[in-house]
Amino acid sequence: MVERKQRPFIFVTIRASTIRKIIILDFIAGTGLYYLIKLATASVLLGTMGSAVGTEVMKRIPVTRMFQLNQGISPVKKG
């Protein structure tokens, strides 16, 4: 009789705040940057590159880090 090894089941969760950040930053801001750069330069290639670089720069500026740090602060005291 053949023995079967039990494989562990991996369950990954994604926080809603992470999904919101991806939707707002990558989709909305990236699309806005694309059309803004495309309108200014009339180049699809520059618009594509600018939106990719622009969203990565937005992820690294201190303002977005400030919002990320304050997510864990709860206004209600527990205990």
mmCIF file of the N, C-alpha and C atoms, coordinates in Angstrom:
data_MODEL
# 
_entry.id   MODEL 
# 
loop_
_atom_site.group_PDB 
_atom_site.id 
_atom_site.type_symbol 
_atom_site.label_atom_id 
_atom_site.label_alt_id 
_atom_site.label_comp_id 
_atom_site.label_asym_id 
_atom_site.label_entity_id 
_atom_site.label_seq_id 
_atom_site.pdbx_PDB_ins_code 
_atom_site.Cartn_x 
_atom_site.Cartn_y 
_atom_site.Cartn_z 
_atom_site.occupancy 
_atom_site.B_iso_or_equiv 
_atom_site.pdbx_formal_charge 
_atom_site.auth_seq_id 
_atom_site.auth_comp_id 
_atom_site.auth_asym_id 
_atom_site.auth_atom_id 
_atom_site.pdbx_PDB_model_num 
ATOM 1   N N  . MET A 1 1  ? 0.833   -1.175 0.000   1.00 0.00 ? 1  MET A N  1 
ATOM 2   C CA . MET A 1 1  ? 0.000   0.000  0.000   1.00 0.00 ? 1  MET A CA 1 
ATOM 3   C C  . MET A 1 1  ? 0.886   1.249  0.000   1.00 0.00 ? 1  MET A C  1 
ATOM 4   N N  . VAL A 1 2  ? 0.521   2.211  -0.820  1.00 0.00 ? 2  VAL A N  1 
ATOM 5   C CA . VAL A 1 2  ? 1.322   3.422  -0.973  1.00 0.00 ? 2  VAL A CA 1 
ATOM 6   C C  . VAL A 1 2  ? 0.907   4.446  0.077   1.00 0.00 ? 2  VAL A C  1 
ATOM 7   N N  . GLU A 1 3  ? 1.908   4.961  0.779   1.00 0.00 ? 3  GLU A N  1 
ATOM 8   C CA . GLU A 1 3  ? 1.624   6.002  1.764   1.00 0.00 ? 3  GLU A CA 1 
ATOM 9   C C  . GLU A 1 3  ? 1.650   7.363  1.084   1.00 0.00 ? 3  GLU A C  1 
ATOM 10  N N  . ARG A 1 4  ? 0.686   8.178  1.422   1.00 0.00 ? 4  ARG A N  1 
ATOM 11  C CA . ARG A 1 4  ? 0.631   9.527  0.871   1.00 0.00 ? 4  ARG A CA 1 
ATOM 12  C C  . ARG A 1 4  ? 1.104   10.514 1.931   1.00 0.00 ? 4  ARG A C  1 
ATOM 13  N N  . LYS A 1 5  ? 1.974   11.389 1.512   1.00 0.00 ? 5  LYS A N  1 
ATOM 14  C CA . LYS A 1 5  ? 2.431   12.434 2.424   1.00 0.00 ? 5  LYS A CA 1 
ATOM 15  C C  . LYS A 1 5  ? 1.367   13.532 2.486   1.00 0.00 ? 5  LYS A C  1 
ATOM 16  N N  . GLN A 1 6  ? 1.117   13.983 3.688   1.00 0.00 ? 6  GLN A N  1 
ATOM 17  C CA . GLN A 1 6  ? 0.169   15.079 3.831   1.00 0.00 ? 6  GLN A CA 1 
ATOM 18  C C  . GLN A 1 6  ? 0.897   16.393 3.556   1.00 0.00 ? 6  GLN A C  1 
ATOM 19  N N  . ARG A 1 7  ? 0.367   17.124 2.633   1.00 0.00 ? 7  ARG A N  1 
ATOM 20  C CA . ARG A 1 7  ? 0.947   18.415 2.292   1.00 0.00 ? 7  ARG A CA 1 
ATOM 21  C C  . ARG A 1 7  ? 0.262   19.504 3.111   1.00 0.00 ? 7  ARG A C  1 
ATOM 22  N N  . PRO A 1 8  ? 1.035   20.447 3.607   1.00 0.00 ? 8  PRO A N  1 
ATOM 23  C CA . PRO A 1 8  ? 0.395   21.519 4.385   1.00 0.00 ? 8  PRO A CA 1 
ATOM 24  C C  . PRO A 1 8  ? -0.433  22.422 3.475   1.00 0.00 ? 8  PRO A C  1 
ATOM 25  N N  . PHE A 1 9  ? -1.543  22.900 4.006   1.00 0.00 ? 9  PHE A N  1 
ATOM 26  C CA . PHE A 1 9  ? -2.423  23.797 3.266   1.00 0.00 ? 9  PHE A CA 1 
ATOM 27  C C  . PHE A 1 9  ? -2.072  25.219 3.671   1.00 0.00 ? 9  PHE A C  1 
ATOM 28  N N  . ILE A 1 10 ? -1.654  26.025 2.725   1.00 0.00 ? 10 ILE A N  1 
ATOM 29  C CA . ILE A 1 10 ? -1.267  27.395 3.005   1.00 0.00 ? 10 ILE A CA 1 
ATOM 30  C C  . ILE A 1 10 ? -2.432  28.318 2.689   1.00 0.00 ? 10 ILE A C  1 
ATOM 31  N N  . PHE A 1 11 ? -2.811  29.126 3.677   1.00 0.00 ? 11 PHE A N  1 
ATOM 32  C CA . PHE A 1 11 ? -3.907  30.063 3.521   1.00 0.00 ? 11 PHE A CA 1 
ATOM 33  C C  . PHE A 1 11 ? -3.342  31.470 3.682   1.00 0.00 ? 11 PHE A C  1 
ATOM 34  N N  . VAL A 1 12 ? -3.465  32.271 2.648   1.00 0.00 ? 12 VAL A N  1 
ATOM 35  C CA . VAL A 1 12 ? -2.917  33.618 2.655   1.00 0.00 ? 12 VAL A CA 1 
ATOM 36  C C  . VAL A 1 12 ? -4.069  34.612 2.754   1.00 0.00 ? 12 VAL A C  1 
ATOM 37  N N  . THR A 1 13 ? -3.936  35.575 3.673   1.00 0.00 ? 13 THR A N  1 
ATOM 38  C CA . THR A 1 13 ? -4.956  36.618 3.795   1.00 0.00 ? 13 THR A CA 1 
ATOM 39  C C  . THR A 1 13 ? -4.368  37.945 3.339   1.00 0.00 ? 13 THR A C  1 
ATOM 40  N N  . ILE A 1 14 ? -5.225  38.755 2.765   1.00 0.00 ? 14 ILE A N  1 
ATOM 41  C CA . ILE A 1 14 ? -4.830  40.090 2.323   1.00 0.00 ? 14 ILE A CA 1 
ATOM 42  C C  . ILE A 1 14 ? -5.743  41.088 3.022   1.00 0.00 ? 14 ILE A C  1 
ATOM 43  N N  . ARG A 1 15 ? -5.130  42.064 3.670   1.00 0.00 ? 15 ARG A N  1 
ATOM 44  C CA . ARG A 1 15 ? -5.918  43.073 4.380   1.00 0.00 ? 15 ARG A CA 1 
ATOM 45  C C  . ARG A 1 15 ? -6.652  43.968 3.388   1.00 0.00 ? 15 ARG A C  1 
ATOM 46  N N  . ALA A 1 16 ? -7.807  44.455 3.797   1.00 0.00 ? 16 ALA A N  1 
ATOM 47  C CA . ALA A 1 16 ? -8.594  45.345 2.944   1.00 0.00 ? 16 ALA A CA 1 
ATOM 48  C C  . ALA A 1 16 ? -7.852  46.645 2.680   1.00 0.00 ? 16 ALA A C  1 
ATOM 49  N N  . SER A 1 17 ? -7.063  47.117 3.641   1.00 0.00 ? 17 SER A N  1 
ATOM 50  C CA . SER A 1 17 ? -6.312  48.354 3.449   1.00 0.00 ? 17 SER A CA 1 
ATOM 51  C C  . SER A 1 17 ? -5.267  48.188 2.345   1.00 0.00 ? 17 SER A C  1 
ATOM 52  N N  . THR A 1 18 ? -4.700  47.010 2.223   1.00 0.00 ? 18 THR A N  1 
ATOM 53  C CA . THR A 1 18 ? -3.728  46.748 1.160   1.00 0.00 ? 18 THR A CA 1 
ATOM 54  C C  . THR A 1 18 ? -4.410  46.771 -0.201  1.00 0.00 ? 18 THR A C  1 
ATOM 55  N N  . ILE A 1 19 ? -5.582  46.189 -0.279  1.00 0.00 ? 19 ILE A N  1 
ATOM 56  C CA . ILE A 1 19 ? -6.331  46.186 -1.538  1.00 0.00 ? 19 ILE A CA 1 
ATOM 57  C C  . ILE A 1 19 ? -6.738  47.609 -1.915  1.00 0.00 ? 19 ILE A C  1 
ATOM 58  N N  . ARG A 1 20 ? -7.195  48.390 -0.926  1.00 0.00 ? 20 ARG A N  1 
ATOM 59  C CA . ARG A 1 20 ? -7.563  49.782 -1.178  1.00 0.00 ? 20 ARG A CA 1 
ATOM 60  C C  . ARG A 1 20 ? -6.365  50.578 -1.681  1.00 0.00 ? 20 ARG A C  1 
ATOM 61  N N  . LYS A 1 21 ? -5.209  50.370 -1.055  1.00 0.00 ? 21 LYS A N  1 
ATOM 62  C CA . LYS A 1 21 ? -4.005  51.097 -1.450  1.00 0.00 ? 21 LYS A CA 1 
ATOM 63  C C  . LYS A 1 21 ? -3.625  50.756 -2.886  1.00 0.00 ? 21 LYS A C  1 
ATOM 64  N N  . ILE A 1 22 ? -3.727  49.492 -3.240  1.00 0.00 ? 22 ILE A N  1 
ATOM 65  C CA . ILE A 1 22 ? -3.398  49.079 -4.599  1.00 0.00 ? 22 ILE A CA 1 
ATOM 66  C C  . ILE A 1 22 ? -4.366  49.709 -5.600  1.00 0.00 ? 22 ILE A C  1 
ATOM 67  N N  . ILE A 1 23 ? -5.645  49.691 -5.286  1.00 0.00 ? 23 ILE A N  1 
ATOM 68  C CA . ILE A 1 23 ? -6.641  50.247 -6.202  1.00 0.00 ? 23 ILE A CA 1 
ATOM 69  C C  . ILE A 1 23 ? -6.449  51.744 -6.362  1.00 0.00 ? 23 ILE A C  1 
ATOM 70  N N  . ILE A 1 24 ? -6.287  52.454 -5.255  1.00 0.00 ? 24 ILE A N  1 
ATOM 71  C CA . ILE A 1 24 ? -6.156  53.909 -5.334  1.00 0.00 ? 24 ILE A CA 1 
ATOM 72  C C  . ILE A 1 24 ? -4.852  54.312 -5.991  1.00 0.00 ? 24 ILE A C  1 
ATOM 73  N N  . LEU A 1 25 ? -3.768  53.759 -5.502  1.00 0.00 ? 25 LEU A N  1 
ATOM 74  C CA . LEU A 1 25 ? -2.467  54.214 -5.975  1.00 0.00 ? 25 LEU A CA 1 
ATOM 75  C C  . LEU A 1 25 ? -2.151  53.719 -7.373  1.00 0.00 ? 25 LEU A C  1 
ATOM 76  N N  . ASP A 1 26 ? -2.250  52.436 -7.581  1.00 0.00 ? 26 ASP A N  1 
ATOM 77  C CA . ASP A 1 26 ? -1.826  51.890 -8.870  1.00 0.00 ? 26 ASP A CA 1 
ATOM 78  C C  . ASP A 1 26 ? -2.840  52.133 -9.977  1.00 0.00 ? 26 ASP A C  1 
ATOM 79  N N  . PHE A 1 27 ? -4.090  51.866 -9.720  1.00 0.00 ? 27 PHE A N  1 
ATOM 80  C CA . PHE A 1 27 ? -5.075  51.988 -10.792 1.00 0.00 ? 27 PHE A CA 1 
ATOM 81  C C  . PHE A 1 27 ? -5.466  53.433 -11.069 1.00 0.00 ? 27 PHE A C  1 
ATOM 82  N N  . ILE A 1 28 ? -5.905  54.143 -10.045 1.00 0.00 ? 28 ILE A N  1 
ATOM 83  C CA . ILE A 1 28 ? -6.436  55.488 -10.263 1.00 0.00 ? 28 ILE A CA 1 
ATOM 84  C C  . ILE A 1 28 ? -5.316  56.487 -10.527 1.00 0.00 ? 28 ILE A C  1 
ATOM 85  N N  . ALA A 1 29 ? -4.311  56.532 -9.644  1.00 0.00 ? 29 ALA A N  1 
ATOM 86  C CA . ALA A 1 29 ? -3.209  57.482 -9.836  1.00 0.00 ? 29 ALA A CA 1 
ATOM 87  C C  . ALA A 1 29 ? -2.391  57.128 -11.075 1.00 0.00 ? 29 ALA A C  1 
ATOM 88  N N  . GLY A 1 30 ? -2.163  55.848 -11.303 1.00 0.00 ? 30 GLY A N  1 
ATOM 89  C CA . GLY A 1 30 ? -1.403  55.429 -12.481 1.00 0.00 ? 30 GLY A CA 1 
ATOM 90  C C  . GLY A 1 30 ? -2.103  55.791 -13.777 1.00 0.00 ? 30 GLY A C  1 
ATOM 91  N N  . THR A 1 31 ? -3.405  55.608 -13.812 1.00 0.00 ? 31 THR A N  1 
ATOM 92  C CA . THR A 1 31 ? -4.172  55.977 -15.010 1.00 0.00 ? 31 THR A CA 1 
ATOM 93  C C  . THR A 1 31 ? -4.171  57.483 -15.209 1.00 0.00 ? 31 THR A C  1 
ATOM 94  N N  . GLY A 1 32 ? -4.326  58.225 -14.113 1.00 0.00 ? 32 GLY A N  1 
ATOM 95  C CA . GLY A 1 32 ? -4.289  59.681 -14.204 1.00 0.00 ? 32 GLY A CA 1 
ATOM 96  C C  . GLY A 1 32 ? -2.950  60.182 -14.708 1.00 0.00 ? 32 GLY A C  1 
ATOM 97  N N  . LEU A 1 33 ? -1.868  59.628 -14.181 1.00 0.00 ? 33 LEU A N  1 
ATOM 98  C CA . LEU A 1 33 ? -0.538  60.019 -14.645 1.00 0.00 ? 33 LEU A CA 1 
ATOM 99  C C  . LEU A 1 33 ? -0.336  59.665 -16.117 1.00 0.00 ? 33 LEU A C  1 
ATOM 100 N N  . TYR A 1 34 ? -0.819  58.507 -16.502 1.00 0.00 ? 34 TYR A N  1 
ATOM 101 C CA . TYR A 1 34 ? -0.682  58.086 -17.904 1.00 0.00 ? 34 TYR A CA 1 
ATOM 102 C C  . TYR A 1 34 ? -1.327  59.102 -18.845 1.00 0.00 ? 34 TYR A C  1 
ATOM 103 N N  . TYR A 1 35 ? -2.582  59.445 -18.565 1.00 0.00 ? 35 TYR A N  1 
ATOM 104 C CA . TYR A 1 35 ? -3.286  60.373 -19.455 1.00 0.00 ? 35 TYR A CA 1 
ATOM 105 C C  . TYR A 1 35 ? -2.700  61.779 -19.387 1.00 0.00 ? 35 TYR A C  1 
ATOM 106 N N  . LEU A 1 36 ? -2.223  62.202 -18.220 1.00 0.00 ? 36 LEU A N  1 
ATOM 107 C CA . LEU A 1 36 ? -1.603  63.518 -18.085 1.00 0.00 ? 36 LEU A CA 1 
ATOM 108 C C  . LEU A 1 36 ? -0.314  63.602 -18.904 1.00 0.00 ? 36 LEU A C  1 
ATOM 109 N N  . ILE A 1 37 ? 0.533   62.590 -18.790 1.00 0.00 ? 37 ILE A N  1 
ATOM 110 C CA . ILE A 1 37 ? 1.789   62.585 -19.540 1.00 0.00 ? 37 ILE A CA 1 
ATOM 111 C C  . ILE A 1 37 ? 1.528   62.387 -21.029 1.00 0.00 ? 37 ILE A C  1 
ATOM 112 N N  . LYS A 1 38 ? 0.566   61.530 -21.356 1.00 0.00 ? 38 LYS A N  1 
ATOM 113 C CA . LYS A 1 38 ? 0.239   61.309 -22.772 1.00 0.00 ? 38 LYS A CA 1 
ATOM 114 C C  . LYS A 1 38 ? -0.305  62.585 -23.411 1.00 0.00 ? 38 LYS A C  1 
ATOM 115 N N  . LEU A 1 39 ? -1.109  63.327 -22.663 1.00 0.00 ? 39 LEU A N  1 
ATOM 116 C CA . LEU A 1 39 ? -1.653  64.581 -23.174 1.00 0.00 ? 39 LEU A CA 1 
ATOM 117 C C  . LEU A 1 39 ? -0.547  65.611 -23.373 1.00 0.00 ? 39 LEU A C  1 
ATOM 118 N N  . ALA A 1 40 ? 0.393   65.668 -22.435 1.00 0.00 ? 40 ALA A N  1 
ATOM 119 C CA . ALA A 1 40 ? 1.471   66.660 -22.506 1.00 0.00 ? 40 ALA A CA 1 
ATOM 120 C C  . ALA A 1 40 ? 2.500   66.330 -23.582 1.00 0.00 ? 40 ALA A C  1 
ATOM 121 N N  . THR A 1 41 ? 2.772   65.048 -23.780 1.00 0.00 ? 41 THR A N  1 
ATOM 122 C CA . THR A 1 41 ? 3.850   64.681 -24.702 1.00 0.00 ? 41 THR A CA 1 
ATOM 123 C C  . THR A 1 41 ? 3.365   64.030 -25.992 1.00 0.00 ? 41 THR A C  1 
ATOM 124 N N  . ALA A 1 42 ? 2.118   63.623 -26.051 1.00 0.00 ? 42 ALA A N  1 
ATOM 125 C CA . ALA A 1 42 ? 1.550   62.922 -27.208 1.00 0.00 ? 42 ALA A CA 1 
ATOM 126 C C  . ALA A 1 42 ? 2.301   61.631 -27.511 1.00 0.00 ? 42 ALA A C  1 
ATOM 127 N N  . SER A 1 43 ? 2.793   60.982 -26.454 1.00 0.00 ? 43 SER A N  1 
ATOM 128 C CA . SER A 1 43 ? 3.533   59.742 -26.634 1.00 0.00 ? 43 SER A CA 1 
ATOM 129 C C  . SER A 1 43 ? 2.975   58.677 -25.693 1.00 0.00 ? 43 SER A C  1 
ATOM 130 N N  . VAL A 1 44 ? 2.538   57.570 -26.277 1.00 0.00 ? 44 VAL A N  1 
ATOM 131 C CA . VAL A 1 44 ? 2.016   56.461 -25.478 1.00 0.00 ? 44 VAL A CA 1 
ATOM 132 C C  . VAL A 1 44 ? 3.131   55.828 -24.669 1.00 0.00 ? 44 VAL A C  1 
ATOM 133 N N  . LEU A 1 45 ? 4.313   55.716 -25.253 1.00 0.00 ? 45 LEU A N  1 
ATOM 134 C CA . LEU A 1 45 ? 5.451   55.115 -24.563 1.00 0.00 ? 45 LEU A CA 1 
ATOM 135 C C  . LEU A 1 45 ? 5.860   55.929 -23.337 1.00 0.00 ? 45 LEU A C  1 
ATOM 136 N N  . LEU A 1 46 ? 5.969   57.248 -23.490 1.00 0.00 ? 46 LEU A N  1 
ATOM 137 C CA . LEU A 1 46 ? 6.313   58.087 -22.341 1.00 0.00 ? 46 LEU A CA 1 
ATOM 138 C C  . LEU A 1 46 ? 5.213   58.072 -21.288 1.00 0.00 ? 46 LEU A C  1 
ATOM 139 N N  . GLY A 1 47 ? 3.966   58.010 -21.704 1.00 0.00 ? 47 GLY A N  1 
ATOM 140 C CA . GLY A 1 47 ? 2.859   57.919 -20.756 1.00 0.00 ? 47 GLY A CA 1 
ATOM 141 C C  . GLY A 1 47 ? 2.906   56.639 -19.952 1.00 0.00 ? 47 GLY A C  1 
ATOM 142 N N  . THR A 1 48 ? 3.216   55.540 -20.608 1.00 0.00 ? 48 THR A N  1 
ATOM 143 C CA . THR A 1 48 ? 3.311   54.254 -19.926 1.00 0.00 ? 48 THR A CA 1 
ATOM 144 C C  . THR A 1 48 ? 4.472   54.237 -18.942 1.00 0.00 ? 48 THR A C  1 
ATOM 145 N N  . MET A 1 49 ? 5.619   54.701 -19.395 1.00 0.00 ? 49 MET A N  1 
ATOM 146 C CA . MET A 1 49 ? 6.790   54.726 -18.519 1.00 0.00 ? 49 MET A CA 1 
ATOM 147 C C  . MET A 1 49 ? 6.582   55.704 -17.363 1.00 0.00 ? 49 MET A C  1 
ATOM 148 N N  . GLY A 1 50 ? 5.996   56.847 -17.640 1.00 0.00 ? 50 GLY A N  1 
ATOM 149 C CA . GLY A 1 50 ? 5.768   57.852 -16.606 1.00 0.00 ? 50 GLY A CA 1 
ATOM 150 C C  . GLY A 1 50 ? 4.790   57.387 -15.542 1.00 0.00 ? 50 GLY A C  1 
ATOM 151 N N  . SER A 1 51 ? 3.752   56.667 -15.949 1.00 0.00 ? 51 SER A N  1 
ATOM 152 C CA . SER A 1 51 ? 2.791   56.184 -14.956 1.00 0.00 ? 51 SER A CA 1 
ATOM 153 C C  . SER A 1 51 ? 3.404   55.097 -14.086 1.00 0.00 ? 51 SER A C  1 
ATOM 154 N N  . ALA A 1 52 ? 4.242   54.248 -14.660 1.00 0.00 ? 52 ALA A N  1 
ATOM 155 C CA . ALA A 1 52 ? 4.907   53.205 -13.871 1.00 0.00 ? 52 ALA A CA 1 
ATOM 156 C C  . ALA A 1 52 ? 5.898   53.810 -12.883 1.00 0.00 ? 52 ALA A C  1 
ATOM 157 N N  . VAL A 1 53 ? 6.705   54.740 -13.368 1.00 0.00 ? 53 VAL A N  1 
ATOM 158 C CA . VAL A 1 53 ? 7.687   55.393 -12.496 1.00 0.00 ? 53 VAL A CA 1 
ATOM 159 C C  . VAL A 1 53 ? 6.976   56.277 -11.467 1.00 0.00 ? 53 VAL A C  1 
ATOM 160 N N  . GLY A 1 54 ? 5.946   56.973 -11.885 1.00 0.00 ? 54 GLY A N  1 
ATOM 161 C CA . GLY A 1 54 ? 5.217   57.864 -10.984 1.00 0.00 ? 54 GLY A CA 1 
ATOM 162 C C  . GLY A 1 54 ? 4.574   57.150 -9.815  1.00 0.00 ? 54 GLY A C  1 
ATOM 163 N N  . THR A 1 55 ? 3.960   55.998 -10.057 1.00 0.00 ? 55 THR A N  1 
ATOM 164 C CA . THR A 1 55 ? 3.343   55.268 -8.952  1.00 0.00 ? 55 THR A CA 1 
ATOM 165 C C  . THR A 1 55 ? 4.402   54.711 -7.997  1.00 0.00 ? 55 THR A C  1 
ATOM 166 N N  . GLU A 1 56 ? 5.555   54.312 -8.517  1.00 0.00 ? 56 GLU A N  1 
ATOM 167 C CA . GLU A 1 56 ? 6.623   53.829 -7.646  1.00 0.00 ? 56 GLU A CA 1 
ATOM 168 C C  . GLU A 1 56 ? 7.180   54.968 -6.797  1.00 0.00 ? 56 GLU A C  1 
ATOM 169 N N  . VAL A 1 57 ? 7.280   56.161 -7.365  1.00 0.00 ? 57 VAL A N  1 
ATOM 170 C CA . VAL A 1 57 ? 7.741   57.320 -6.594  1.00 0.00 ? 57 VAL A CA 1 
ATOM 171 C C  . VAL A 1 57 ? 6.721   57.666 -5.518  1.00 0.00 ? 57 VAL A C  1 
ATOM 172 N N  . MET A 1 58 ? 5.440   57.597 -5.854  1.00 0.00 ? 58 MET A N  1 
ATOM 173 C CA . MET A 1 58 ? 4.396   57.888 -4.868  1.00 0.00 ? 58 MET A CA 1 
ATOM 174 C C  . MET A 1 58 ? 4.444   56.927 -3.689  1.00 0.00 ? 58 MET A C  1 
ATOM 175 N N  . LYS A 1 59 ? 4.814   55.688 -3.943  1.00 0.00 ? 59 LYS A N  1 
ATOM 176 C CA . LYS A 1 59 ? 4.897   54.700 -2.871  1.00 0.00 ? 59 LYS A CA 1 
ATOM 177 C C  . LYS A 1 59 ? 6.030   55.006 -1.905  1.00 0.00 ? 59 LYS A C  1 
ATOM 178 N N  . ARG A 1 60 ? 7.025   55.756 -2.365  1.00 0.00 ? 60 ARG A N  1 
ATOM 179 C CA . ARG A 1 60 ? 8.206   56.005 -1.557  1.00 0.00 ? 60 ARG A CA 1 
ATOM 180 C C  . ARG A 1 60 ? 8.251   57.374 -0.900  1.00 0.00 ? 60 ARG A C  1 
ATOM 181 N N  . ILE A 1 61 ? 7.282   58.245 -1.178  1.00 0.00 ? 61 ILE A N  1 
ATOM 182 C CA . ILE A 1 61 ? 7.311   59.567 -0.557  1.00 0.00 ? 61 ILE A CA 1 
ATOM 183 C C  . ILE A 1 61 ? 6.827   59.474 0.892   1.00 0.00 ? 61 ILE A C  1 
ATOM 184 N N  . PRO A 1 62 ? 7.316   60.343 1.765   1.00 0.00 ? 62 PRO A N  1 
ATOM 185 C CA . PRO A 1 62 ? 6.998   60.250 3.196   1.00 0.00 ? 62 PRO A CA 1 
ATOM 186 C C  . PRO A 1 62 ? 5.529   60.428 3.540   1.00 0.00 ? 62 PRO A C  1 
ATOM 187 N N  . VAL A 1 63 ? 4.740   61.112 2.724   1.00 0.00 ? 63 VAL A N  1 
ATOM 188 C CA . VAL A 1 63 ? 3.329   61.331 3.044   1.00 0.00 ? 63 VAL A CA 1 
ATOM 189 C C  . VAL A 1 63 ? 2.573   60.016 3.098   1.00 0.00 ? 63 VAL A C  1 
ATOM 190 N N  . THR A 1 64 ? 2.817   59.122 2.160   1.00 0.00 ? 64 THR A N  1 
ATOM 191 C CA . THR A 1 64 ? 2.120   57.841 2.178   1.00 0.00 ? 64 THR A CA 1 
ATOM 192 C C  . THR A 1 64 ? 2.603   56.979 3.335   1.00 0.00 ? 64 THR A C  1 
ATOM 193 N N  . ARG A 1 65 ? 3.857   57.112 3.735   1.00 0.00 ? 65 ARG A N  1 
ATOM 194 C CA . ARG A 1 65 ? 4.352   56.362 4.893   1.00 0.00 ? 65 ARG A CA 1 
ATOM 195 C C  . ARG A 1 65 ? 3.675   56.815 6.170   1.00 0.00 ? 65 ARG A C  1 
ATOM 196 N N  . MET A 1 66 ? 3.380   58.125 6.264   1.00 0.00 ? 66 MET A N  1 
ATOM 197 C CA . MET A 1 66 ? 2.717   58.641 7.448   1.00 0.00 ? 66 MET A CA 1 
ATOM 198 C C  . MET A 1 66 ? 1.335   58.004 7.598   1.00 0.00 ? 66 MET A C  1 
ATOM 199 N N  . PHE A 1 67 ? 0.616   57.866 6.498   1.00 0.00 ? 67 PHE A N  1 
ATOM 200 C CA . PHE A 1 67 ? -0.698  57.242 6.558   1.00 0.00 ? 67 PHE A CA 1 
ATOM 201 C C  . PHE A 1 67 ? -0.587  55.762 6.915   1.00 0.00 ? 67 PHE A C  1 
ATOM 202 N N  . GLN A 1 68 ? 0.443   55.090 6.432   1.00 0.00 ? 68 GLN A N  1 
ATOM 203 C CA . GLN A 1 68 ? 0.623   53.679 6.733   1.00 0.00 ? 68 GLN A CA 1 
ATOM 204 C C  . GLN A 1 68 ? 0.964   53.468 8.199   1.00 0.00 ? 68 GLN A C  1 
ATOM 205 N N  . LEU A 1 69 ? 1.733   54.370 8.802   1.00 0.00 ? 69 LEU A N  1 
ATOM 206 C CA . LEU A 1 69 ? 2.104   54.233 10.204  1.00 0.00 ? 69 LEU A CA 1 
ATOM 207 C C  . LEU A 1 69 ? 0.910   54.440 11.124  1.00 0.00 ? 69 LEU A C  1 
ATOM 208 N N  . ASN A 1 70 ? -0.030  55.290 10.738  1.00 0.00 ? 70 ASN A N  1 
ATOM 209 C CA . ASN A 1 70 ? -1.180  55.589 11.588  1.00 0.00 ? 70 ASN A CA 1 
ATOM 210 C C  . ASN A 1 70 ? -2.300  54.567 11.487  1.00 0.00 ? 70 ASN A C  1 
ATOM 211 N N  . GLN A 1 71 ? -2.175  53.564 10.658  1.00 0.00 ? 71 GLN A N  1 
ATOM 212 C CA . GLN A 1 71 ? -3.242  52.572 10.495  1.00 0.00 ? 71 GLN A CA 1 
ATOM 213 C C  . GLN A 1 71 ? -3.399  51.718 11.752  1.00 0.00 ? 71 GLN A C  1 
ATOM 214 N N  . GLY A 1 72 ? -2.332  51.496 12.479  1.00 0.00 ? 72 GLY A N  1 
ATOM 215 C CA . GLY A 1 72 ? -2.408  50.620 13.650  1.00 0.00 ? 72 GLY A CA 1 
ATOM 216 C C  . GLY A 1 72 ? -2.845  51.327 14.914  1.00 0.00 ? 72 GLY A C  1 
ATOM 217 N N  . ILE A 1 73 ? -3.030  52.645 14.882  1.00 0.00 ? 73 ILE A N  1 
ATOM 218 C CA . ILE A 1 73 ? -3.415  53.400 16.064  1.00 0.00 ? 73 ILE A CA 1 
ATOM 219 C C  . ILE A 1 73 ? -4.921  53.366 16.213  1.00 0.00 ? 73 ILE A C  1 
ATOM 220 N N  . SER A 1 74 ? -5.380  52.910 17.364  1.00 0.00 ? 74 SER A N  1 
ATOM 221 C CA . SER A 1 74 ? -6.801  52.818 17.628  1.00 0.00 ? 74 SER A CA 1 
ATOM 222 C C  . SER A 1 74 ? -7.215  53.930 18.569  1.00 0.00 ? 74 SER A C  1 
ATOM 223 N N  . PRO A 1 75 ? -8.303  54.685 18.274  1.00 0.00 ? 75 PRO A N  1 
ATOM 224 C CA . PRO A 1 75 ? -8.731  55.774 19.160  1.00 0.00 ? 75 PRO A CA 1 
ATOM 225 C C  . PRO A 1 75 ? -9.357  55.289 20.453  1.00 0.00 ? 75 PRO A C  1 
ATOM 226 N N  . VAL A 1 76 ? -9.742  54.030 20.526  1.00 0.00 ? 76 VAL A N  1 
ATOM 227 C CA . VAL A 1 76 ? -10.397 53.480 21.710  1.00 0.00 ? 76 VAL A CA 1 
ATOM 228 C C  . VAL A 1 76 ? -9.375  52.691 22.511  1.00 0.00 ? 76 VAL A C  1 
ATOM 229 N N  . LYS A 1 77 ? -9.286  52.977 23.810  1.00 0.00 ? 77 LYS A N  1 
ATOM 230 C CA . LYS A 1 77 ? -8.367  52.227 24.646  1.00 0.00 ? 77 LYS A CA 1 
ATOM 231 C C  . LYS A 1 77 ? -8.965  50.876 24.986  1.00 0.00 ? 77 LYS A C  1 
ATOM 232 N N  . LYS A 1 78 ? -8.173  49.850 24.846  1.00 0.00 ? 78 LYS A N  1 
ATOM 233 C CA . LYS A 1 78 ? -8.630  48.489 25.167  1.00 0.00 ? 78 LYS A CA 1 
ATOM 234 C C  . LYS A 1 78 ? -8.154  48.122 26.557  1.00 0.00 ? 78 LYS A C  1 
ATOM 235 N N  . GLY A 1 79 ? -9.038  47.436 27.286  1.00 0.00 ? 79 GLY A N  1 
ATOM 236 C CA . GLY A 1 79 ? -8.611  46.901 28.574  1.00 0.00 ? 79 GLY A CA 1 
ATOM 237 C C  . GLY A 1 79 ? -9.045  47.711 29.668  1.00 0.00 ? 79 GLY A C  1 
# 
